[in-house]
Amino acid sequence: MLYSNSNQYNMNHKLKGKNVLITAGAQGIGEAITQQLINHGANVAIHYFSSADRAEQLKLSAVNKGCKAVTVKADLTKEAESQMAVTQAAESLGGLDILINNAGSLVARKRLEDIEVDFWNKVMDINLTSMMYVTKAATPYLIKNESSSIVNLASLAGRKGGHAGSLAYATSKGAILTFTRALSSELGPRGVRVNAVAPGLILGTAFHNTHTTKESAEKTVQGIPINRAGNADDVARAVLYLASEYDGFISGATLDINGGSYNM
């Protein structure tokens, strides 16, 4: 118990006062990440596209705990809006120490024969190109620090290929794994660690409520060794760990969060 408390204290200490931008930070996994960052004393820039009310609630929660907070609305598939969001976040908080690239969507399930070019491009823009835009805009702020951290949200689908109809999504998430490795090589010498997490079945979020049937979820859980689905806080804890290890030796890695259903 003493060891656990010590780790909790250290993470609190590392994140307290750090300036963090979380994309799609007001819903699902992003909301859980934002809330845990606030609980650990971080200053937060909460990006949103449609979840304005929840973003404002999280901002108020942060301010009530003595943290700086700002909400930023932007369509991250547009480079100019991505740049605007990053600039507003950095100026409001006084810089950036951590970037959490959480925004993404499956959009819809479509098999290869049903995929149109516009749909393919939309999925890539939401999941991958937007991440490049935001990271490119944030890098000049991150490299100003002695050490900074980026955590990208990938997916188990990027490892295994996902269920039928997730070809475009799985491809984009697989690309994020490579993006993470390549970016860690580029930014490591400039003081920025870059890692990713790859969540499996995470229930209780709008993503799976929309795209995963009850029957599919139950079947998936049967193949998970620890006999349960994940939740948003399971992912948030892992993200905070990777983000907070400023003096750590982890970079270019992907942490799988799937209850043991897939490992490599």
C-alpha positions in Angstrom: 0.0 0.0 0.0 2.9 2.4 0.8 4.3 1.7 -2.7 1.0 2.5 -4.3 0.6 5.8 -2.4 4.1 6.8 -3.3 3.4 6.3 -7.0 0.2 8.3 -6.7 2.1 11.2 -5.0 4.8 11.1 -7.7 2.3 11.4 -10.5 0.5 14.2 -8.8 3.8 16.0 -8.4 4.9 15.5 -12.0 1.6 16.7 -13.5 0.8 19.6 -11.1 1.0 22.9 -13.0 1.8 21.3 -16.3 0.0 22.7 -19.3 -1.9 20.1 -21.3 -3.9 20.2 -24.6 -6.4 17.4 -24.9 -8.2 17.0 -28.3 -11.8 15.9 -28.1 -11.4 16.3 -24.3 -15.0 16.6 -23.4 -16.4 13.2 -24.3 -15.7 9.5 -23.8 -12.1 8.6 -23.2 -11.1 12.3 -23.7 -13.4 13.4 -20.9 -11.9 10.8 -18.5 -8.4 11.9 -19.4 -9.3 15.6 -18.8 -10.9 14.9 -15.5 -7.9 12.9 -14.2 -5.5 15.6 -15.4 -7.6 18.1 -13.4 -7.5 15.8 -10.4 -3.7 15.7 -10.6 -3.4 19.5 -10.7 -2.7 20.0 -14.4 -3.8 23.1 -16.4 -6.0 22.0 -19.2 -7.0 23.3 -22.7 -10.1 21.3 -23.6 -10.7 21.0 -27.3 -14.2 20.1 -28.5 -16.2 20.2 -31.6 -19.7 19.6 -30.5 -19.6 18.9 -26.7 -19.6 22.6 -25.6 -21.6 22.1 -22.4 -19.5 19.3 -21.0 -16.3 21.2 -22.0 -17.5 24.2 -20.0 -18.3 22.0 -17.0 -14.8 20.5 -17.0 -13.4 24.0 -17.3 -15.3 25.1 -14.2 -14.2 22.0 -12.4 -10.5 22.8 -13.1 -10.9 26.4 -12.1 -12.6 25.4 -8.8 -9.5 23.2 -8.1 -7.1 26.1 -8.7 -6.0 25.1 -12.2 -5.9 27.2 -15.3 -8.4 26.0 -18.0 -9.7 27.0 -21.4 -12.1 25.5 -23.8 -11.3 25.6 -27.5 -13.7 24.8 -30.4 -12.2 23.7 -33.7 -12.6 21.4 -36.7 -9.2 19.7 -36.5 -9.5 18.4 -40.1 -8.8 21.9 -41.2 -5.2 23.0 -40.7 -6.0 26.6 -40.0 -8.4 25.7 -37.2 -5.9 23.2 -35.7 -3.3 25.9 -35.6 -5.8 28.3 -34.0 -6.7 25.8 -31.4 -3.1 25.1 -30.4 -2.2 28.8 -30.4 -5.2 29.6 -28.2 -4.4 26.8 -25.8 -0.7 27.8 -25.5 -1.5 31.5 -25.0 -4.2 30.9 -22.5 -2.2 28.4 -20.4 1.3 30.1 -20.8 2.8 27.3 -23.0 2.4 23.6 -23.6 4.1 20.7 -21.8 1.8 17.8 -22.9 -0.3 17.1 -26.0 -2.9 14.3 -25.9 -4.1 13.5 -29.4 -7.4 11.9 -28.6 -9.7 13.0 -31.4 -11.0 10.3 -33.7 -14.0 8.4 -35.0 -14.9 5.2 -36.8 -17.6 7.3 -38.6 -19.5 4.3 -39.9 -18.9 0.6 -40.6 -18.3 0.0 -44.3 -16.8 -3.0 -46.0 -14.3 -2.5 -48.9 -17.0 -2.9 -51.6 -19.0 -0.1 -50.0 -16.2 2.4 -49.4 -16.3 5.6 -51.4 -13.2 7.8 -51.8 -14.9 10.6 -49.9 -15.7 8.3 -46.9 -12.1 6.9 -46.9 -10.7 10.5 -46.9 -13.0 11.6 -44.2 -11.9 8.8 -41.8 -8.2 9.5 -42.6 -8.7 13.2 -42.1 -10.5 12.8 -38.7 -8.1 10.2 -37.3 -4.7 10.8 -38.9 -4.4 14.1 -40.8 -5.9 16.1 -37.9 -3.3 14.5 -35.6 -0.5 15.6 -37.9 -2.0 19.2 -38.0 -2.3 19.5 -34.3 1.1 18.0 -33.5 2.8 20.1 -36.1 1.3 23.2 -34.6 2.1 22.2 -31.0 5.7 21.1 -31.6 7.2 24.7 -31.5 5.7 25.1 -28.0 6.7 21.6 -26.8 10.4 21.9 -27.8 10.8 25.1 -25.7 10.7 22.9 -22.6 13.5 20.8 -21.2 11.2 17.8 -21.6 7.7 17.4 -23.0 5.4 14.6 -23.9 2.9 13.5 -26.6 0.4 10.7 -26.2 -1.5 9.5 -29.2 -4.7 7.5 -29.1 -4.5 4.5 -31.4 -6.7 1.3 -31.1 -6.6 -2.4 -30.9 -8.1 -2.3 -34.4 -4.8 -0.9 -35.5 -3.1 -4.0 -34.2 -5.6 -6.7 -35.3 -7.6 -5.0 -38.1 -10.9 -4.6 -36.2 -14.2 -6.1 -36.8 -15.9 -6.3 -40.3 -16.6 -2.8 -41.6 -13.8 -1.1 -39.8 -11.2 -1.2 -42.7 -10.7 2.5 -43.0 -10.7 3.1 -39.2 -8.3 0.2 -38.5 -6.0 1.4 -41.3 -5.9 4.9 -39.9 -5.2 3.7 -36.3 -2.5 1.4 -37.6 -0.9 4.4 -39.2 -0.9 6.2 -35.9 1.3 3.4 -34.5 3.9 4.2 -37.2 3.4 7.9 -36.8 4.2 7.5 -33.1 7.4 5.6 -33.7 8.6 7.9 -36.5 7.8 11.1 -34.5 9.6 9.8 -31.4 12.8 9.6 -33.5 12.3 13.1 -34.9 11.4 14.8 -31.6 13.4 12.8 -29.1 16.6 14.8 -29.6 14.5 17.9 -29.0 13.3 16.8 -25.6 9.9 15.4 -26.6 8.8 11.8 -25.8 6.1 10.4 -28.1 4.0 7.4 -27.2 0.6 5.9 -27.9 -2.0 3.8 -26.3 -4.1 1.2 -28.1 -7.4 0.5 -26.2 -9.5 -2.5 -26.9 -13.2 -2.8 -26.0 -13.9 0.3 -23.9 -17.6 0.3 -23.0 -19.6 3.2 -21.7 -18.5 5.7 -24.3 -20.4 7.2 -27.2 -18.0 5.4 -29.6 -19.0 1.9 -28.7 -22.6 2.9 -27.8 -22.9 3.9 -31.5 -20.8 1.4 -33.3 -20.8 -1.8 -31.1 -23.9 -4.0 -30.7 -24.6 -5.6 -27.3 -24.2 -9.0 -28.9 -20.8 -8.1 -30.4 -19.6 -6.7 -27.1 -20.7 -9.8 -25.2 -18.8 -12.0 -27.7 -15.7 -9.9 -27.4 -15.7 -10.0 -23.6 -15.8 -13.8 -23.8 -12.3 -13.6 -25.4 -10.8 -11.2 -22.8 -8.8 -13.1 -20.2 -9.7 -10.9 -17.3 -13.4 -11.4 -18.1 -14.5 -7.8 -18.5 -14.5 -4.9 -20.9 -12.5 -1.8 -20.3 -13.7 1.6 -19.3 -12.6 5.1 -20.0 -10.7 5.5 -16.7 -8.6 2.4 -17.6 -7.3 4.3 -20.6 -7.0 7.6 -18.9 -4.7 6.2 -16.2 -2.4 4.8 -18.8 -2.3 8.0 -20.7 -1.5 10.0 -17.6 1.4 7.6 -16.8 3.0 8.0 -20.2 2.4 11.7 -20.2 4.0 12.2 -16.8 7.2 10.3 -17.2 9.3 13.3 -18.1 12.6 11.8 -17.0 11.6 8.3 -18.2 13.0 6.1 -20.9 9.8 5.3 -22.7 9.4 6.7 -26.1 8.1 5.4 -29.4 6.1 2.8 -27.6 2.5 1.7 -27.7 0.8 0.6 -24.5 -1.9 -2.0 -25.2 -5.0 -1.7 -23.0 -7.2 -4.7 -23.8 -7.4 -7.0 -20.8 -5.0 -9.5 -22.3 -7.0 -10.3 -25.5 -4.0 -9.3 -27.7 -0.3 -8.9 -26.9 2.9 -8.8 -28.8 
